[in-house]
Amino acid sequence: MGQFSQPPLAGARGAERRIYRMLRAQIEEGVLAQGTRLASTRALAAELAVSRTTVTAAYEQLAAEGFVQTSAGKAARVASAIGAGSRREHARSTRKEDAAPTLSLYGQRVAALQPYSMSSPLARIDFRYGAVASRDFPALGWQRAYRSELLQRQESRHDSQPEGEERLRSALHGYLRRARGLACTVDQILIVHGSQQGLDLCARLLLNPGDAFVFEDPGYRMARYCFEATGAQALPVPVDACGLDTASLPTDGRARLAFVTPSHQFPMGAVLPIARRLELLQWASRHGAWIIEDDYGGEFRYGQRPIDALQSMDTDSRVIYAGSFSKALSPQLRLGYLVLPRELRRVFGEAKRLTDRHSARWEQNVLAALIEEGAYERHVRRLRRENEKRRKALLMAVEEQLAGRGQLIGTAAGLHGVLMLPALSARDEPALQAAALARGLGVYPLSPLFAEPETRTRRRPAGLILGYAGLTVPEIHEGVGILAAVIRQCLALPPTR
């Protein structure tokens, strides 16, 4: 027992931990081989000048982890030894860091996707689209409603329903009818963690490997990734000044769904006219295809009331409407919703249950309270006025600083514009972005949102997506001034080969 000779240990908890670590180290190093009988708790306690209870606790911890075996009336023995040889063997078996992980076909498709990141940590002024200003969040109203929800007496803190809190779905039903013209019932609404989870559910439930889907070109890249990860094939349909070119829709019936942003096409900003909306609905009905309507920025239309959603015209139940509160409140809230055709309600609810059981309950009820009392709609109207000021500032700054060099399009709605630079090529966008970032300015190229890169036979002008909702008016003017200097610098350089 000489290997246990130690100075007296102070404190029961500290002594227990030291005895546990000491014995475990000797087992792992092979000093105590498998089957070795350990000292009795009484003998070891006397040798180390600690209580027998302390030693017993250390032995019990070792037994719980499988290092020793204990039984009533018998001495504890080493159950397994991890000696130096065993550790070397374990190291050899786990030293395959460069080997590709074993993934499912879905995992392999996800791993093959091109990384997608919009992070510009060095940007002092960031025209990141999708971002909103934290100062615009209705903090006081949210805090008051949240406190009230926390104080509500509940008999138990149990799981919620996967489709979402009925209170929020009821409040949202009324709001969508008033603000977006949607025709639906409460039970057609499914609450999700942002529209991205809604798109993922659509992809998993509506597409099989080998299927095809229609996609706007250019379009929302993360939605395309969701659909392609299922093994389905993208059928890019070009976008013009009126949005999706419905005359180019496939006629062979192989497309299972179409993803569209009709109220404010992302990223080009066009609004799909009534004739094309009818053509799209007739195409879906004729081929038995689903339409996923992403209402990107539909609440923010300037100079006139927001255009009703495509879903409001759907008489054949082919449209799945996807929305979120990311632009009106915060992307960090992660609350969105789907409005589903009746025949899809149950399967989407069950798929949501498998994914994450349910969305955050307190946040749902807080948001419901804001909608019920009218605070949410007042907030949206105020936010629309604030973003109108930012939009005008961007238009004015581009006109003053980039006259003759750039044209800003797609600003009638939403929270961004696309700056087209006809004197530069799409191939110049990475250099333009890098030069801007070197001056503390974050801008984002248009080309990655196209299905195919620029070719020699199809030259595209350079384009930058400029989001303005997260900036102040002075920041917008300063940012465009920096961008103008960067563009002048790029125009002075030799053409990109």
PyMOL commands that set and color helices and strands:
alter all, ss='L'
color gray80, all
select helices_A, chain A and resi 2-4+12-28+41-48+52-64+84-94+105-112+134-136+139-151+166-180+186-188+194-206+221-228+246-248+274-287+310-313+331-333+342-356+361-372+375-401+426-438+447-449+473-492
alter helices_A, ss='H'
color red, helices_A
select strands_A, chain A and resi 68-71+74-78+125-126+189-192+212-217+233-240+243-244+255-260+290-294+319-324+336-339+407-409+416-425+441-442+444-445+461-467
alter strands_A, ss='S'
color yellow, strands_A
deselect
rebuild
show_as cartoon
